[in-house]
């Protein structure tokens, strides 16, 4: 399979039509190899417009959704980021390349081990992967400049809002029905937030457990 052609098609035919124009994000999609973050049986599907299954529970997000949410966070090299749902480690790698440090919480031990292995092979070191329940964030490492919630949640609870710095941004896919809404939340003061609806989509609800950490 010609992965470089498939990667070009992913960027130009899937991602760009979803209004993703940030050059830093687009460049990274062309350099971080998504096929290195999936199980071998799915390698030829890694760049397709599908939700690739993970070793444990859950699935990877569609590439276009990953990219759009990354763009909406307006990431910078000074940012400390919280990611909920490490999955394969692919979005974690993208976040790490664009920011200073990433704390990533994953509820499934098999997925955590898979992600840590993928990140290690890719040479990513500015990440701490934590096995546990991310449904209330990660208070011990708060506050965060940016928060990326990589799966469906019923609502953005007060824990996430409290753990976000003033001026910080959070992206999440919210709702309790089949169709959910991707939301951008901006914290403009300690008690004031601006919520922007980005698009509708379907993703599985996140699953959660207890905290154990592993730093790369």
N, C-alpha and C positions, 0 to 999 in steps of 0.2 A: 504493500500500500504506500502511496505517495503522501506521507504525513504533512509535508510542507505545502502541497497543493490543498490538502484537506484543511490545514490551518488557515490558509489564505481564504478559502471559501467560508470557513466558520466566521472569520472576522468580517468579511465583506458582505456575505449573504445572510448571516444570522444576526451578528452583533450590530453592525453599523445601521441597518434599517430600524433598529430599536433605539435610535437617537443617541447612540454612544459615539461621541466625537472627541473625548478627552485623549490627547495624544499619548500621555503617559500610560494610560490604561491600555490603549490600542497597541502600543509598542510592546508592552509586557505580555499581552495575549499572544504575540508573535514569537516571544522568546522563552516563556515558561511552557514547557511541553506537557500539555494536559494528558496525553497518552501515558505519561510516566506516573500519573496519579490515579490510575484505574487498575482493577484486577486484570491479569493477562487475557482472560477470556473476553473482556470487553475492549481491549486495546484498539481494535479497528473501528469501534463505535465512539471513542473518546471525544471526537470532534464533531459528532453528529448532533442534531437538534432533538436530543432525547434526555431523559433523566437516567443517568447511568447508575445501576445498583451498587451499593457499598457492601463490604464484606460482612458487616453486622447489620444493624437495622438502618433504615432510611435510604435515600437516593441522593445523588448529586443534583444540584439545581441545573436547569438549562443554562448553557453557556451565555446566552443573551441576557438572562436574568442576573447571573453573577456579575457580568460586565456593567449592566445598567446600575445595579445597586452600588457597585464600587465607585462608579463615576459620581453618583449623587452624594457620596460622602466627602468629596473634595479633599482627598487625602494629601498630606504633606509629610516631609521627612521628619518633622518634629513630633508627630502624633503618637500618642500611646493609645492602642486600640484594644477593645474587647470584642472577640468573636464568639458567638454562641452557635455551636454545631460545627466542629472541626471537619467532620466527614472524611474525605480523602486527604485533606491538607492542601488541596489545590488553591482554594480561595485564601487560605491562610498564607500560602507562599506569595500570592499576589499582594495581599495586605502587607506582608513583611517587607517586600521589595519597595513598597511605596511609602513606608512609615518608619518610625524609630523602633517600636517594639509592639508585639502582639501577644495578648493573653487569650488563649482559645480554649473553650470548655466543650468537651464531648462526653455524652452520656454513655456511649457504648464502648466497652473496653476493646473489642476487636477493631472497631473503627479507629480508636485512639492509637493503638499499636501500628495499624496500617498507615495512618497519617504521619506519625513520628518517623517511621521508616522512610516514607516518601520524602519528607522534609529533610531528613538527614542525607539521603542520597543526592538531593538537589543542592546541598550545601547551605541551607537556610539555618541561621543560628539565633536570630533575634526574635525567638518565639518561645513561649511557655505553654505546653499543652496540658490541660487539666482534665482528668476524668471526673465527671460529676454532674450534678443538677444545675443547669444554667438558667433555670426559669426565673431566678431572682438575681441574675448577674453574678458579679464577683466582687463583693464588697471589700474584701481584704486588699485588693489592688486598685480600688477606685481612688480618685475620679479618672475618667477616660475622656480623651478628646473626641473619639469616634467609637460607635458601637455598631457592629454588623451582626444581625440575627439571621442566620442562614436556614430558616425553616419556618413553618407556620406556627403562630402563637395566637391565643384568643384575644389578648390585649397587651398593650405596652404598660406594664405595671409601674407603680411608684418607685420600686427598687431601681429599675433601669433609669428612670428620670433623675433620681437622686445621684446615681453614680456617673452621670454625664456632666462634664464641665460646662459652665456658662459659656456660650458660644459654640458648644459642641453639637455634633450631628449624629443621629441614629437612623438606621434603616431596618425595617422589619416587614414581614408579610403577615397581615393581621386579619383575623376573622374566625368564626366557628362554623361556617358553611363550606360547601365544596369550593365555591369561588371566593377568593380572598383578595384583599387590596394591599399592594405594596405602599408603604408609608415612609415618608421622610419627616423626621422630627428634629426641630432645631430648638435648643434651649437658649432663650434670650435673656433670662434672669433666673434666679433661684426658683421662682414660682410661676414663670411664664414660658409657654412653649408655642411654637408655630408648627402645625401639622399640615403637610402637603400630601395629597393622594397622587401617586405616580402612575399606577396601572393596575388592572385586575389580572389575576392568575390563579393557578391551582398548585399548591405544594402540600406535602404531608405535614402533620403536626410534629413538632419536636418531641423527643422522648428524653426523660431525665433520670439522674441517679445521685451519688455522693462524691465530694471532692477529693481527688488525689492528683498530685502534679508531676510533670516531667518537663524539665527545661532543656532545650537544645543548646 
